[in-house]
Amino acid sequence: MPMPTDFSNRLSPALEHIAAHFGTPFHIYDEKGIRETGDSLKTAFSGLPFFKEYFAVKALPNPAILSIMKSLGFGFDCSSIPELMISRKTGATQNDIMFTSNNTHPLEFIEAASHGGSILNLDDISLIEKVPVMPELICFRYNPGERRTGNSIIGNPLEAKYGVSHDQIIDAYRESQKRGARRFGLHTMLASNELNYTYMVETTRMLLQTVEMISEKIGQPFEFINIGGGLGIPYKPEDTYLDIKAMAEEITALMNLFRQNHGYCPKFFMESGRYMTGPHGILVTRAINSKNTYRSYIGVDACMSSLMRPGIYGAYHHITVHEKEDAPRTLVADVVGSLCENNDKFAVQRPLPEISDGDLLMIHDTGAHGYAMGFNYNGRLRPKELLLKPDGHVELIRREETPEDYFRTLDFEPDAI
Ligand SMILES: *Cc1c(COP(=O)(O)O)cnc(C)c1O
């Protein structure tokens, strides 16, 4: 999808100046757009007695972005020790952090419980006895397997490594109850980049049905349900937007029905990453070479170290060329980085305007799972991150890596046995 028009209108006039000042490549994020998306999410769910988004930190783990989430009233979904640390640095406390790890290391449980703790979301029944102290509030990640609700099939998570199986879920709560848990939540995450909102409605229906079933067995109400992340964004120009308003309305109706039947309504949590920040970031990179062999290639000054999704998943990211936005797309080229890996391509056989060395390419929708996934293969370093502030200023929120960063792990005390 072409980046949001408002972002583009504010960025375009200044882009050449920004690129000249900071140097390319860089990701630039739009604070105004992120705040508007956050506000629209809260508005959509304002009919619920309690709604909270736990931003999936892995999508965009930058303190400046996490501060924006905090100021929106959002919490953080973490699954590693550094993610817990970065969330706590923004001032997040227990109820602001959902720790949704899998294949969890004992040290991670210790960190999750320290500094005031977090909401523990266990991925397996075998982890119950590995939690050093069973907290009062416990949640499990539920994997429904090949199950249906209503008329819809909600995925086929039989092959997914995540979650507690249907046959184990009641025992999981019973066992944690025995060990002292008194308050309960239920979580699942079944979707990824899903544009069909009814999928999230069906996930909610399934969770509420499961809550009913477990509640009856353990004789306890549930404090919250968490539908996970996976809300989609339109990466391709022909993709449609997820209808968040309709999704929230149908979910609110389901929650109201539950309240009528049971006399209470659990809190409603979600943990979106992509939906919150994906469209509000772009990767800006300069064309530095062009090559015509069996195909045409445009070589840019960024590579997979800045954005892996096209290379590893074949994911589509829309590309426009600054000041050639309306030029006819008469060139068909692969847009490539400089890794010695043939999948180091941002686009394959993509229609583009004619491109000259020095042109600025804008690779859209890099605000989630973009910078965060980058790696250092081939000694390629990760780029800087910038934030476009609502008042038009541009702030450096992470510097680019230097060779010193790359060599840092070679600086250690000699050790041998
Ligand atoms: C990755 C992840 C998310 C966020 O996914 P998005 O597709 O970015 O919304 C949320 N919860 C868990 C447990 C995840 O692993």
The ligand as an SDF file (V2000), in Angstrom:
LIG
                    3D

 15 15  0  0  0  0  0  0  0  0999 V2000
    4.5930  -11.5510   17.1250 C   0  0  0  0  0  0  0  0  0  0  0  0
    3.5830  -11.5920   18.2010 C   0  0  0  0  0  0  0  0  0  0  0  0
    2.6090  -10.5890   18.3090 C   0  0  0  0  0  0  0  0  0  0  0  0
    2.4820   -9.4650   17.3280 C   0  0  0  0  0  0  0  0  0  0  0  0
    2.1710   -9.8810   16.0490 O   0  0  0  0  0  0  0  0  0  0  0  0
    1.7360   -8.8170   14.9460 P   0  0  0  0  0  0  0  0  0  0  0  0
    1.5810   -9.6410   13.7210 O   0  0  0  0  0  0  0  0  0  0  0  0
    2.8370   -7.8410   14.8330 O   0  0  0  0  0  0  0  0  0  0  0  0
    0.4670   -8.1970   15.4220 O   0  0  0  0  0  0  0  0  0  0  0  0
    1.7410  -10.6620   19.3780 C   0  0  0  0  0  0  0  0  0  0  0  0
    1.8100  -11.6540   20.2840 N   0  0  0  0  0  0  0  0  0  0  0  0
    2.7190  -12.6380   20.2060 C   0  0  0  0  0  0  0  0  0  0  0  0
    2.7300  -13.6860   21.2370 C   0  0  0  0  0  0  0  0  0  0  0  0
    3.6360  -12.6390   19.1610 C   0  0  0  0  0  0  0  0  0  0  0  0
    4.5340  -13.6230   19.0860 O   0  0  0  0  0  0  0  0  0  0  0  0
  1  2  1  0
  2  3  1  0
  2 14  2  0
  3  4  1  0
  3 10  2  0
  4  5  1  0
  5  6  1  0
  6  7  2  0
  6  8  1  0
  6  9  1  0
 10 11  1  0
 11 12  2  0
 12 13  1  0
 12 14  1  0
 14 15  1  0
M  END
$$$$
